[in-house]
Amino acid sequence: MKSFLRYLPIILALSAALPALADDQQKAEKQVNKVTAMATDPTGRRVVSMTVSDVLNTKRPDVVQERRETGLNYGHLFIAHQLTAGGAKMSDIAAQLKSGKNIYQIGNDQQANWKQIAADAKKLNSKVEDNLYKHFLNDKADRDRELADKYDPNFDKVKADSDVSKEELASAQDVYVLWRDRAAGRQGSTLDTADERAARQGHDHVRNGGPQTDQATPTGGPPQ
């Protein structure tokens, strides 16, 4: 009995921590799924690949190769790199994925800091929006970089890219169409995305005729 009482505070602390850890993981999952949903369209994939490459300080062709070797979508690849930053090896992660584990199980095995991952993924999404807006304002720099990187969005595809819900896809469509339309009305403007976010307060997130989840989307349209 005394032994039980001795460990009771530890048991209670662990019991209280588990719901918080689960909540942090859910927040991380929500953020990385936004990244994945935006990359379901060739234009969105171009921007996401460029942004992820920059954020991870990894060459773009290497990012594409990692995706093809692991089968990870962009959101889950971001988690994998967060784990490698904590000491894990990408080769070990790839092996565990092939054994049937998913990236969240691998992360929990590695005692991932889901709270930090969620915060970093949120920053990544903000950068994706920044770059999407810039792309729609003037895509020449992006096209030049693609030539230099020898990047082809049609080659940069894996099966897991479609692992998003209809709600997540619809949200990505909202973001895509919003920045496309903002850019169309701001050609030559000096406003950045922070200014535009302020300007869109109260904006109705209707897709204004944008494609729905059950419609085919032409290349270069919102995520499909």
N, C-alpha and C positions, 0 to 999 in steps of 0.2 A: 504493500500500500504506500509506504514511504517513497519507494522508487517511482511509483506512478505519479505521486504528487510532485516529485522532484522534476519530472519531465512534462508535467501538465502545462506550464507556461510555454514551453517550446511547441507542444502539440497545438495549443490555442493560437500561437503566433503563425504557425504554418497553415492552420485552418483559415485564418483571416487573410493570409497572403495569397492563397490559391485563387479566390475570386478576382483579386486585383490583377494577377498575372493573366488570367483568362480574358479579362477586360482589355488589358494592354495588347494581347495577341489579336483580339477582334479589331481593335483600332488599327493595328499594323496591317491586318488583312484588308480592311476597308481601303486604306491608302494605296497599297500595292495593287489592288484590283482596279483602281482608277487608272494607274499607269498601264496595266494590261489592256483595259478597255479602249484606251486612246490608241493603242498600237494595233487594233484590228483592221484599220484602214491604211492603205499605202502611204498617204500623206502624213497621217498621224504617226505611223511607224517610223517614217523618216525622221520626224522631230523627236520622237521618243528615243530612237537609237542614238541620235546625236547627243541628246541631253544626258542619257544614261552613261554614254561613253565619257563625256566630259566630267560628270559628277564622280564617276568611279576612277577617273584618270587612267582609263584603259583604251587602247587603240580600237577604233570601231570594228575593223575586221576581226579582232580578237574577241570582241563581244559577240559578234555574229557566230563565230566558230564555237564559242562556249555554249551558245543557245542550241546549236545543232548537235553538239556532243551530249548535252544534258537533257535536251527537250524542254527546257524551262521557258516559260513566257517571260516578258520583261519584268513584271512585278516580282515574280519568284526568283529571277536571276539577281535582282537587286538584293533580296534577302540573302541569297547565297553569298554574295560579296560582303554583306554585313557580317556573315558568319566567318568568312575567311579573314576578315579584318580582326576577328576575335581569336584567330589561331587555327581555324579549321582549314583543310586543304580541299581545293575544288575537285581534285581527283577522288577524294574520299566521299565528298557529297554526291558526285556522279555515280559512284559505286552503290551508295545507299539508295539513291533514286532508282537505280536498276533493280535493286533488291525488293522494291515495292514500297518503300517509305516515301512520304511526301515531304515537302520542304518544311512544313510546320513541325512534323514529328522529328525531323533532323534538327531543327532549331531548338526544340525542347530538350533533346538529348544533349545539345551543346550549351544548355542553360542560356539561351539567347535573351538579350535585353530587349524585349518586345516594345517597351515604352520608348526606348531610344530609336529603335527601328521605325516605329510609327512616326516619331518626330522627324526623322531623316527622310522618310518616304513622303511626308507632307511637304517638306522643302523641295523634294524632287518634283512633285506635282506642280508646285508653284513655278519652278524653272521650265517645266514642260509647257505650261500656259504662256510664259514669257516668250519662249522660242516659237510657239505656235503663232502667236500674234505677230512676231517679227517675220515669220515665214510668209504670212499672208500680206504683210505690208510690202515686202520685197524678198522674193525667194532666190535671187541670183546668188547670194553668198552661200546659201544651202546647196544649190545646184553645183556650184564650183567645188564645194567641200566634198560632195558626193563623188565627183570625178576624181578628186585627189584621194579619197578613201576607197575608191572602186566599190562603192556601196550600191547594192541593188535591193530595194525593198521587197521585190518579188522572190528573191533568193532567201531573204531574211524572214523565213516563216517556219513555225513549228506547230504541231497539232494543238498544243496547250494554249496557243494564242486565243482560242475560242472559249476558254474556260472562264467566261464571265456571265453574269445574270442579265436578264432583259433590263432590269432596273439600272444596273451599272452601265450597260451599253447606252441606254437612253440618256443617262447623265453625261456620258462622254460626248454624245451627239449634241447635247445642249452646249457644252463647253466649246466644242469644235465650231458649231454654227455661230455662236456668240462672238468668238474672236475673229472668225472669218468676216462676219458682217461689220464688226467694229473696225476692222482693218480696211474694209471696202469704203467705209465712210470717213476714214482718217488718213488717206493716202497723203504722205508728205507732212503728217502731223508729228509733233515732238512729244506727244503724250506717250508715256510708257504704260505697262500693264497695271502698275499701282494706281496711276491716275485713272485708267479706264475702269478699274475695279470700283473706285470711288464713284465714277460716273454712272456705273450700272446698278447702284444701290436701288433696290425696289424694282429692278428689271424683271419682267415676266419671263420665266424660263420656258416659254413655248418655242418649239423649234421652227415656227414661222414657215411651215410647209416642208421642213426637213424630212428626211426618210425615217420611216418607222422601223421597228425591229423586224417586221415580217416583209419588208420591201427590199428589193435588190438595190444596191448603191453603186453607181458608176465609179470607176477609178478616180480618186481625187476627191470623193465626197466624204461626208461624215462617217465615223466608224460604223461598220456594218456587222 
